[in-house]
Amino acid sequence: MVSLTLDLLNDLNSKYGGSFYILDSDIFRRNCEKLLETFRSYYLKTNIAYSYKTNYIPKLGIIIDSIGGYAEVVSDMELKITKHLGIEPARVIWNGPVKSKKVMEEFLLSGGIVNVDSRHEFSEICEIARHYKDRQISIGLRCNYDIGDGVLSRFGIDVGADEFDEILNNILLIDNINLKSLQAHFAKRHYKYWPAKSEGLLSVYERVTSKFGIYPECIDLGGGLSGEMPRSLREQFGLGDFSLDDYASRSALIFSDYFRGKKDKPWLFIEPGTAVAADCMRYVCRVEAIKEIRGKTIIETNGSQKNISMGSINPPLEVIPISNNNLRFKNADIAGYTCIESDYLYRNYSGKIGVGDYLVFGNCGSYSVVMKPPFIFPNVPILDLSAGKVEEIKRAERFDDIFETYNF
Ligand SMILES: *Cc1c(COP(=O)(O)O)cnc(C)c1O
């Protein structure tokens, strides 16, 4: 990771302003490669489909494609990104609860895979298939079952309900619908849920093969993994000591045991977002003012908690001072520029800090740029420093970017 020296930050500040994201796309690539390596050490036929919604910087989509991974999208907006990037539709998986029939039709006819989220969606796909009898349509089923995580997931089709078998019977009746994938995704990130998640999907696979004679080409375990992070973050997330191996040994190993000696093993897919994107971005902002309110030190900045979308935890923070004369503060709260009382980037900071200092927040790559609202200020630029030079990934947003859709 490029070290952010005062000289470099001053230089970036003069060109791009006092607040920006730093991307390190090499870290993203390495994270993906390491994830693949770890899972493949247990089950060779593993691949990844990157979750675009986690961080849809186009360059990340290109990197995934270049290492042979797929794109995982949940909207026609994200689908359009893959089109712009020239990614083959057959390497795109479309999940999510809301899909336009018209866009789905075009996507399915171009070879894309739609993971069906409801019976209604399935019936729309049947209409498309009947209308284009000479075309093959590839679908997956988003499978909903209990993994003991205390969440009643609202996504996909209940594998214990009659409608699940109904859909499979219908797939058998329609020649040109090809059930390519059984997929599940659960949001909780603890690896302790991974055995139940893997065994649950394997038992669906077993039912689909033995009862219906359908052999899906892939079993897709979705996302819900954490990636590398400093100990301080792991502790705040209640994750303890863990590594990617903790996920792989509780999923890919179960697959390799189940399929040992069988031929035509299915592909195992993982849909990582956070695990590969989180630590590839840092967020930089500056101290604007320091004040004291009834004994509490408030450090005001030109950044916001909305930029890092981590609430109620303290992200990794590095203070790059602009002078040697900073005073030391105890339990100071570092606040954002919005007019929301709870907008704090960091609570109870103790150490030297002064007006003008740069604050560098780590692990800002997941659900940050994609979730930042246009509240109070337009968005800041994104700069990739991985190649030893500055690549502007996204320019700073301007007044017009936000207001040109309004009628004045
Ligand atoms: C959000 C999402 C992912 C990625 O989740 P992370 O927890 O960020 O890894 C993967 N698959 C689906 C279907 C999703 O909705």
The ligand as an SDF file (V2000), in Angstrom:
LIG
                    3D

 15 15  0  0  0  0  0  0  0  0999 V2000
  -24.6000   -7.8880   -1.2850 C   0  0  0  0  0  0  0  0  0  0  0  0
  -24.4860   -9.2060   -1.9010 C   0  0  0  0  0  0  0  0  0  0  0  0
  -23.2540   -9.8570   -2.0050 C   0  0  0  0  0  0  0  0  0  0  0  0
  -21.9770   -9.2990   -1.4040 C   0  0  0  0  0  0  0  0  0  0  0  0
  -22.0800   -9.2410   -0.0290 O   0  0  0  0  0  0  0  0  0  0  0  0
  -20.8440   -8.8910    0.9070 P   0  0  0  0  0  0  0  0  0  0  0  0
  -21.3690   -9.1730    2.2350 O   0  0  0  0  0  0  0  0  0  0  0  0
  -20.4800   -7.4840    0.6660 O   0  0  0  0  0  0  0  0  0  0  0  0
  -19.7450   -9.8040    0.5640 O   0  0  0  0  0  0  0  0  0  0  0  0
  -23.2180  -11.0650   -2.6580 C   0  0  0  0  0  0  0  0  0  0  0  0
  -24.3340  -11.6210   -3.1780 N   0  0  0  0  0  0  0  0  0  0  0  0
  -25.5430  -11.0260   -3.0950 C   0  0  0  0  0  0  0  0  0  0  0  0
  -26.7340  -11.6750   -3.6830 C   0  0  0  0  0  0  0  0  0  0  0  0
  -25.6660   -9.7970   -2.4420 C   0  0  0  0  0  0  0  0  0  0  0  0
  -26.8700   -9.2190   -2.3530 O   0  0  0  0  0  0  0  0  0  0  0  0
  1  2  1  0
  2  3  1  0
  2 14  2  0
  3  4  1  0
  3 10  2  0
  4  5  1  0
  5  6  1  0
  6  7  2  0
  6  8  1  0
  6  9  1  0
 10 11  1  0
 11 12  2  0
 12 13  1  0
 12 14  1  0
 14 15  1  0
M  END
$$$$
